[in-house]
Amino acid sequence: QVQLAESGGGLVQAGGSLRLSCAASGRDSRDYVMGWFRQAPGKEREFVAAIRWNGDATHYAGSVKGRFTISRDNAKNMVVLQMMSLKPEDTAVYYCSADRVMSTMAPRWVYWGQGTQVTVSS
């Protein structure tokens, strides 16, 4: 079992930045691929970014590439999503996720946090 807890969401103006953190706990949590997804009202949950357990491989959705950066600190069991140049269309609930295999498909991920709201005003 892996438990995930997100923090760092909030309200920001377009062009601004936010930093989301995800604290992971549980047995072998450091061995998992960690990811971020988001879900806007009325839309399906979509992939944002993911990072392998040792940080040697990352993957980003095209819509955030170049603006968002995912990183992890295994010593602290933390995953961070640094978001820059935010746009109103980035508004969503952001979820931290964990699984053994990297995938862009939400149903493939086993563990999820409760989510944190990010709102970008125009």
CYANA upper distance limits for C-alpha pairs under 8 A (distance plus 0.5 A):
  1 GLN  CA     26 GLY  CA      6.30
  1 GLN  CA     27 ARG  CA      6.97
  2 VAL  CA     24 ALA  CA      7.30
  2 VAL  CA     25 SER  CA      6.21
  2 VAL  CA     26 GLY  CA      5.11
  2 VAL  CA     27 ARG  CA      7.19
  2 VAL  CA     28 ASP  CA      8.45
  2 VAL  CA     29 SER  CA      6.44
  2 VAL  CA     98 ALA  CA      8.18
  2 VAL  CA    111 TYR  CA      6.98
  3 GLN  CA     24 ALA  CA      6.19
  3 GLN  CA     25 SER  CA      5.66
  3 GLN  CA     26 GLY  CA      6.59
  3 GLN  CA    111 TYR  CA      7.76
  3 GLN  CA    112 TRP  CA      8.08
  3 GLN  CA    113 GLY  CA      7.63
  4 LEU  CA     22 CYS  CA      6.88
  4 LEU  CA     23 ALA  CA      6.16
  4 LEU  CA     24 ALA  CA      5.21
  4 LEU  CA     25 SER  CA      7.10
  4 LEU  CA     96 CYS  CA      7.29
  4 LEU  CA     97 SER  CA      7.81
  4 LEU  CA    111 TYR  CA      8.04
  4 LEU  CA    112 TRP  CA      6.80
  4 LEU  CA    113 GLY  CA      5.15
  4 LEU  CA    114 GLN  CA      8.25
  5 ALA  CA     22 CYS  CA      5.87
  5 ALA  CA     23 ALA  CA      5.72
  5 ALA  CA     24 ALA  CA      7.20
  5 ALA  CA     96 CYS  CA      7.98
  5 ALA  CA    113 GLY  CA      5.74
  5 ALA  CA    114 GLN  CA      7.18
  5 ALA  CA    115 GLY  CA      8.24
  6 GLU  CA     20 LEU  CA      7.48
  6 GLU  CA     21 SER  CA      6.07
  6 GLU  CA     22 CYS  CA      4.85
  6 GLU  CA     23 ALA  CA      6.99
  6 GLU  CA     95 TYR  CA      7.68
  6 GLU  CA     96 CYS  CA      6.98
  6 GLU  CA    113 GLY  CA      6.88
  6 GLU  CA    114 GLN  CA      7.58
  6 GLU  CA    115 GLY  CA      6.61
  6 GLU  CA    116 THR  CA      6.68
  7 SER  CA     20 LEU  CA      6.30
  7 SER  CA     21 SER  CA      5.77
  7 SER  CA     22 CYS  CA      6.93
  7 SER  CA    116 THR  CA      6.82
  8 GLY  CA     18 LEU  CA      7.75
  8 GLY  CA     19 ARG  CA      6.40
  8 GLY  CA     20 LEU  CA      5.07
  8 GLY  CA     21 SER  CA      6.63
  8 GLY  CA    116 THR  CA      7.81
  9 GLY  CA     18 LEU  CA      7.64
  9 GLY  CA     19 ARG  CA      7.95
  9 GLY  CA     20 LEU  CA      6.71
  9 GLY  CA    116 THR  CA      5.85
  9 GLY  CA    117 GLN  CA      5.76
  9 GLY  CA    118 VAL  CA      5.48
  9 GLY  CA    119 THR  CA      8.49
 10 GLY  CA     18 LEU  CA      8.37
 10 GLY  CA    116 THR  CA      8.49
 10 GLY  CA    117 GLN  CA      6.64
 10 GLY  CA    118 VAL  CA      5.55
 10 GLY  CA    119 THR  CA      6.65
 11 LEU  CA    118 VAL  CA      6.63
 11 LEU  CA    119 THR  CA      5.23
 11 LEU  CA    120 VAL  CA      6.42
 11 LEU  CA    121 SER  CA      7.86
 12 VAL  CA     16 GLY  CA      6.58
 12 VAL  CA     17 SER  CA      7.71
 12 VAL  CA     18 LEU  CA      8.08
 12 VAL  CA    118 VAL  CA      8.43
 12 VAL  CA    119 THR  CA      6.82
 12 VAL  CA    120 VAL  CA      5.52
 12 VAL  CA    121 SER  CA      6.78
 13 GLN  CA     86 LEU  CA      8.15
 13 GLN  CA    120 VAL  CA      5.84
 13 GLN  CA    121 SER  CA      5.27
 13 GLN  CA    122 SER  CA      6.70
 14 ALA  CA     85 SER  CA      7.47
 14 ALA  CA     86 LEU  CA      5.82
 14 ALA  CA     87 LYS  CA      5.52
 14 ALA  CA     88 PRO  CA      6.74
 14 ALA  CA    120 VAL  CA      6.18
 14 ALA  CA    121 SER  CA      6.18
 14 ALA  CA    122 SER  CA      5.84
 15 GLY  CA     84 MET  CA      7.58
 15 GLY  CA     85 SER  CA      4.70
 15 GLY  CA     86 LEU  CA      5.39
 15 GLY  CA     87 LYS  CA      6.89
 16 GLY  CA     84 MET  CA      6.65
 16 GLY  CA     85 SER  CA      5.97
 16 GLY  CA     86 LEU  CA      6.02
 17 SER  CA     82 GLN  CA      8.07
 17 SER  CA     83 MET  CA      5.92
 17 SER  CA     84 MET  CA      4.86
 17 SER  CA     85 SER  CA      6.70
 17 SER  CA     86 LEU  CA      6.67
 18 LEU  CA     82 GLN  CA      6.75
 18 LEU  CA     83 MET  CA      5.70
 18 LEU  CA     84 MET  CA      7.18
 19 ARG  CA     80 VAL  CA      7.42
 19 ARG  CA     81 LEU  CA      6.28
 19 ARG  CA     82 GLN  CA      5.04
 19 ARG  CA     83 MET  CA      6.45
 20 LEU  CA     80 VAL  CA      6.11
 20 LEU  CA     81 LEU  CA      5.52
 20 LEU  CA     82 GLN  CA      6.88
 20 LEU  CA     83 MET  CA      8.35
 21 SER  CA     78 MET  CA      7.29
 21 SER  CA     79 VAL  CA      6.27
 21 SER  CA     80 VAL  CA      5.01
 21 SER  CA     81 LEU  CA      6.92
 22 CYS  CA     78 MET  CA      6.04
 22 CYS  CA     79 VAL  CA      5.58
 22 CYS  CA     80 VAL  CA      6.79
 22 CYS  CA     96 CYS  CA      6.78
 23 ALA  CA     77 ASN  CA      6.53
 23 ALA  CA     78 MET  CA      5.27
 23 ALA  CA     79 VAL  CA      7.21
 24 ALA  CA     29 SER  CA      6.95
 24 ALA  CA     77 ASN  CA      5.86
 24 ALA  CA     78 MET  CA      6.60
 24 ALA  CA     79 VAL  CA      8.41
 25 SER  CA     29 SER  CA      6.54
 25 SER  CA     77 ASN  CA      7.48
 28 ASP  CA     32 TYR  CA      7.82
 29 SER  CA     77 ASN  CA      8.02
 30 ARG  CA     53 TRP  CA      6.77
 30 ARG  CA     74 ASN  CA      6.40
 30 ARG  CA     77 ASN  CA      6.92
 31 ASP  CA     53 TRP  CA      5.70
 31 ASP  CA     54 ASN  CA      8.42
 31 ASP  CA    100 ARG  CA      8.12
 32 TYR  CA     52 ARG  CA      7.54
 32 TYR  CA     53 TRP  CA      5.88
 32 TYR  CA     98 ALA  CA      6.48
 32 TYR  CA     99 ASP  CA      5.95
 32 TYR  CA    100 ARG  CA      5.58
 32 TYR  CA    101 VAL  CA      8.20
 33 VAL  CA     50 ALA  CA      7.51
 33 VAL  CA     51 ILE  CA      6.31
 33 VAL  CA     52 ARG  CA      5.02
 33 VAL  CA     53 TRP  CA      5.65
 33 VAL  CA     98 ALA  CA      6.12
 33 VAL  CA     99 ASP  CA      5.88
 33 VAL  CA    100 ARG  CA      6.14
 33 VAL  CA    101 VAL  CA      6.70
 33 VAL  CA    102 MET  CA      6.52
 34 MET  CA     50 ALA  CA      6.06
 34 MET  CA     51 ILE  CA      5.96
 34 MET  CA     52 ARG  CA      7.01
 34 MET  CA     53 TRP  CA      7.66
 34 MET  CA     79 VAL  CA      7.75
 34 MET  CA     96 CYS  CA      7.82
 34 MET  CA     97 SER  CA      6.21
 34 MET  CA     98 ALA  CA      5.08
 34 MET  CA     99 ASP  CA      7.21
 34 MET  CA    102 MET  CA      8.46
 35 GLY  CA     47 PHE  CA      8.50
 35 GLY  CA     48 VAL  CA      8.03
 35 GLY  CA     49 ALA  CA      6.10
 35 GLY  CA     50 ALA  CA      4.46
 35 GLY  CA     51 ILE  CA      6.81
 35 GLY  CA     96 CYS  CA      6.29
 35 GLY  CA     97 SER  CA      5.44
 35 GLY  CA     98 ALA  CA      6.61
 36 TRP  CA     47 PHE  CA      7.05
 36 TRP  CA     48 VAL  CA      5.89
 36 TRP  CA     49 ALA  CA      5.79
 36 TRP  CA     50 ALA  CA      6.74
 36 TRP  CA     81 LEU  CA      8.25
 36 TRP  CA     94 TYR  CA      7.30
 36 TRP  CA     95 TYR  CA      6.07
 36 TRP  CA     96 CYS  CA      5.19
 36 TRP  CA     97 SER  CA      6.46
 37 PHE  CA     45 ARG  CA      6.97
 37 PHE  CA     46 GLU  CA      5.91
 37 PHE  CA     47 PHE  CA      5.01
 37 PHE  CA     48 VAL  CA      5.45
 37 PHE  CA     49 ALA  CA      7.56
 37 PHE  CA     94 TYR  CA      6.24
 37 PHE  CA     95 TYR  CA      5.64
 37 PHE  CA     96 CYS  CA      7.03
 37 PHE  CA     97 SER  CA      7.92
 37 PHE  CA    106 ALA  CA      8.05
 38 ARG  CA     45 ARG  CA      6.00
 38 ARG  CA     46 GLU  CA      5.93
 38 ARG  CA     47 PHE  CA      7.14
 38 ARG  CA     48 VAL  CA      7.22
 38 ARG  CA     92 ALA  CA      6.30
 38 ARG  CA     93 VAL  CA      5.91
 38 ARG  CA     94 TYR  CA      4.76
 38 ARG  CA     95 TYR  CA      6.33
 39 GLN  CA     43 LYS  CA      6.77
 39 GLN  CA     44 GLU  CA      6.51
 39 GLN  CA     45 ARG  CA      4.88
 39 GLN  CA     46 GLU  CA      6.74
 39 GLN  CA     92 ALA  CA      5.68
 39 GLN  CA     93 VAL  CA      5.79
 39 GLN  CA     94 TYR  CA      7.07
 40 ALA  CA     44 GLU  CA      7.85
 40 ALA  CA     45 ARG  CA      7.95
 40 ALA  CA     91 THR  CA      7.11
 40 ALA  CA     92 ALA  CA      4.77
 40 ALA  CA     93 VAL  CA      6.84
 41 PRO  CA     92 ALA  CA      7.75
 45 ARG  CA    106 ALA  CA      7.18
 46 GLU  CA    104 THR  CA      8.28
 46 GLU  CA    105 MET  CA      8.08
 46 GLU  CA    106 ALA  CA      7.36
 47 PHE  CA     60 TYR  CA      8.40
 47 PHE  CA     61 ALA  CA      6.88
 47 PHE  CA    104 THR  CA      5.81
 47 PHE  CA    105 MET  CA      7.31
 47 PHE  CA    106 ALA  CA      7.38
 48 VAL  CA     60 TYR  CA      6.34
 48 VAL  CA     61 ALA  CA      5.64
 48 VAL  CA     64 VAL  CA      7.47
 49 ALA  CA     58 THR  CA      7.73
 49 ALA  CA     59 HIS  CA      5.98
 49 ALA  CA     60 TYR  CA      4.83
 49 ALA  CA     61 ALA  CA      6.69
 49 ALA  CA     70 ILE  CA      7.12
 50 ALA  CA     58 THR  CA      6.07
 50 ALA  CA     59 HIS  CA      5.80
 50 ALA  CA     60 TYR  CA      7.18
 50 ALA  CA     70 ILE  CA      7.42
 50 ALA  CA    102 MET  CA      7.50
 51 ILE  CA     55 GLY  CA      6.29
 51 ILE  CA     56 ASP  CA      8.13
 51 ILE  CA     57 ALA  CA      6.29
 51 ILE  CA     58 THR  CA      4.90
 51 ILE  CA     59 HIS  CA      7.10
 51 ILE  CA     70 ILE  CA      7.34
 51 ILE  CA     71 SER  CA      7.52
 51 ILE  CA     72 ARG  CA      8.17
 51 ILE  CA    102 MET  CA      8.29
 52 ARG  CA     56 ASP  CA      6.93
 52 ARG  CA     57 ALA  CA      6.05
 52 ARG  CA     58 THR  CA      7.06
 52 ARG  CA    102 MET  CA      7.82
 53 TRP  CA     74 ASN  CA      8.49
 54 ASN  CA     74 ASN  CA      8.50
 55 GLY  CA     71 SER  CA      7.52
 55 GLY  CA     72 ARG  CA      7.19
 58 THR  CA     70 ILE  CA      7.92
 60 TYR  CA     64 VAL  CA      7.18
 60 TYR  CA     65 LYS  CA      6.14
 61 ALA  CA     65 LYS  CA      6.63
 64 VAL  CA     68 PHE  CA      6.10
 65 LYS  CA     69 THR  CA      8.49
 67 ARG  CA     83 MET  CA      6.63
 67 ARG  CA     84 MET  CA      5.64
 67 ARG  CA     85 SER  CA      6.62
 67 ARG  CA     86 LEU  CA      8.22
 68 PHE  CA     81 LEU  CA      7.19
 68 PHE  CA     82 GLN  CA      6.00
 68 PHE  CA     83 MET  CA      4.95
 68 PHE  CA     84 MET  CA      6.52
 69 THR  CA     80 VAL  CA      8.49
 69 THR  CA     81 LEU  CA      6.15
 69 THR  CA     82 GLN  CA      5.58
 69 THR  CA     83 MET  CA      7.10
 70 ILE  CA     79 VAL  CA      7.71
 70 ILE  CA     80 VAL  CA      6.18
 70 ILE  CA     81 LEU  CA      5.08
 70 ILE  CA     82 GLN  CA      6.90
 71 SER  CA     79 VAL  CA      6.26
 71 SER  CA     80 VAL  CA      5.80
 71 SER  CA     81 LEU  CA      7.15
 72 ARG  CA     77 ASN  CA      8.03
 72 ARG  CA     78 MET  CA      6.14
 72 ARG  CA     79 VAL  CA      4.73
 72 ARG  CA     80 VAL  CA      6.54
 73 ASP  CA     77 ASN  CA      6.35
 73 ASP  CA     78 MET  CA      5.71
 73 ASP  CA     79 VAL  CA      6.85
 74 ASN  CA     78 MET  CA      6.87
 86 LEU  CA     90 ASP  CA      7.00
 86 LEU  CA    120 VAL  CA      7.26
 87 LYS  CA     91 THR  CA      8.08
 87 LYS  CA    120 VAL  CA      6.63
 87 LYS  CA    121 SER  CA      8.30
 87 LYS  CA    122 SER  CA      8.07
 88 PRO  CA    119 THR  CA      7.83
 88 PRO  CA    120 VAL  CA      5.18
 88 PRO  CA    121 SER  CA      6.18
 88 PRO  CA    122 SER  CA      6.45
 89 GLU  CA    120 VAL  CA      8.07
 90 ASP  CA    118 VAL  CA      8.10
 90 ASP  CA    119 THR  CA      7.96
 90 ASP  CA    120 VAL  CA      7.20
 91 THR  CA    117 GLN  CA      8.33
 91 THR  CA    118 VAL  CA      5.91
 91 THR  CA    119 THR  CA      5.08
 91 THR  CA    120 VAL  CA      5.94
 92 ALA  CA    117 GLN  CA      6.58
 92 ALA  CA    118 VAL  CA      6.02
 92 ALA  CA    119 THR  CA      7.10
 93 VAL  CA    115 GLY  CA      6.34
 93 VAL  CA    116 THR  CA      5.85
 93 VAL  CA    117 GLN  CA      4.84
 93 VAL  CA    118 VAL  CA      6.47
 94 TYR  CA    115 GLY  CA      5.75
 94 TYR  CA    116 THR  CA      5.77
 94 TYR  CA    117 GLN  CA      6.69
 94 TYR  CA    118 VAL  CA      7.42
 95 TYR  CA    112 TRP  CA      7.23
 95 TYR  CA    113 GLY  CA      6.31
 95 TYR  CA    114 GLN  CA      7.17
 95 TYR  CA    115 GLY  CA      4.88
 95 TYR  CA    116 THR  CA      7.13
 96 CYS  CA    112 TRP  CA      6.33
 96 CYS  CA    113 GLY  CA      5.81
 96 CYS  CA    114 GLN  CA      8.50
 96 CYS  CA    115 GLY  CA      7.41
 97 SER  CA    109 TRP  CA      7.16
 97 SER  CA    110 VAL  CA      7.99
 97 SER  CA    111 TYR  CA      5.93
 97 SER  CA    112 TRP  CA      5.03
 97 SER  CA    113 GLY  CA      6.91
 98 ALA  CA    109 TRP  CA      6.78
 98 ALA  CA    110 VAL  CA      6.98
 98 ALA  CA    111 TYR  CA      5.59
 98 ALA  CA    112 TRP  CA      7.16
 99 ASP  CA    108 ARG  CA      8.49
 99 ASP  CA    109 TRP  CA      5.83
 99 ASP  CA    110 VAL  CA      6.17
 99 ASP  CA    111 TYR  CA      7.01
103 SER  CA    108 ARG  CA      7.25
103 SER  CA    109 TRP  CA      8.08
105 MET  CA    109 TRP  CA      7.97
